[in-house]
Amino acid sequence: MPAATGHCEAPVKLNDFARLWREVSTPAHEVFERVGASGWYILGPEVRRFEEALATTLGCAAVVGVGNGLDAIEICLRCLEVTPGDLVVTAPLSAFATTLAILRAGATPCFVDVDSSGLLDLERVRARLRRPPRPRCLLPVHLYGHALDLAVLRDLAAEFDVSIVEDCAQAIGASHCGAAVGSASQIAATSFYPTKNLGAFGDGGAVITNDPALAEAARTLRHYGQRDTYDHVRLGLNSRLDELQAAILADVLLPRLMGWTERRRAIAETYRSALAHREVTVPPTPPGSRSVWHLFPVLVPPERRDSFRSHLAGHGVQTGIHYPRLIPDQPAFAGGRGFALADTLDRARVFAASEVSLPIHPFLDDHEVERVLNACNGWDGR
């Protein structure tokens, strides 16, 4: 095995928040001073301004800021009046929040296997929709920053009369054949968790829609179900994007998102063209997807995943696993209750056993990208 060449250098991190802060600390401090001096910290002008700015960026009619990505998905489902007893088709390979939102809305998740890219297999979804009982809603995840086929999603909605909520938490700015993620459904959700491509300095999320009635329902649900002060027309949540996070997102982070995304794309293209180890496979990008590369997954033989990660760690390269256990296999579902399976999830299990996430963030320099590639290509596979 080649000698470790990067052991004296700083580690190549999965995310580098220290570098982020160095880039944005001056404008962030200015925002903090402005919001602090305003005396208005919850659901004020900063939230409205960010909502309008993000809606313009995404090309949608309305954005509703909420407390986090989990709440955003639950609010979307409740806006569509998903109720107990309803089946919601979703992916088994995702963050647990996607499924938890279904359960919190009172519905039952129905898991369908993934395709070769690791995203929900829409043809398997079609096959499941043809069988009773008919699912009420689809909750696809634009995983890794890839875009699912939005045309197929629209076709499924029309053919089977199902509602769709798109989980765009990992894919803000991604598109399929020119159409933005979130545009194939009545309503969509995203997250501003710090690791996301547009990540706040704390929790945050948003509901995205072109339907004014759904936007108004989301605004009501996020604020105790109030239509007006002390006028509670729904059983809502306490899920409000605060003024400080909204202002930082609007003034500091959103203006940089496009440049940061292009850097992610450039790094991903370098990885894709230069990874040459026969046992390190890059899953295909979905056809038509203009991806934003929230993560860069590779697949290695399951029995040698630990060896691969240890080798990279020895060369100063941090890695992650997304996700090592399928959602229906989590201890919270012990006994196999609380969900439905459309099939055996064989491909999803391959991803869970084989996936490793390489560093990809906009603050990686070219030398660090080269270090990642050299470490991967130099692995002996044992």
Secondary structure, DSSP 8 states (H G I E B T S, - for coil): ----S-TTS--B-S--HHHHHHHHHHHHHHHHHHHHHHT--BSSHHHHHHHHHHHHHHT-SEEEEES-HHHHHHHHHHHTT--TT-EEEE-SSS-HHHHHHHHHTT-EEEE--B-TTSSB-HHHHHHHHTSSS--SEEE-B-GGG----HHHHHHHHHHHT-EEEEE-TT-TT-EETTEETTTTSSEEEEE--TTSTT--SS--EEEEES-HHHHHHHHHHHBTTEEETTEE-S---B---BHHHHHHIIIIIHHHHHHHHHHHHHHHHHHHHH---TT-B-----TTEE---S-EEEE--GGGHHHHHHHHHHTTB--B-S-SS-GGGSGGGTTS-S-EESS--HHHHHHHHHEEEE---TT--HHHHHHHHHHHHT----
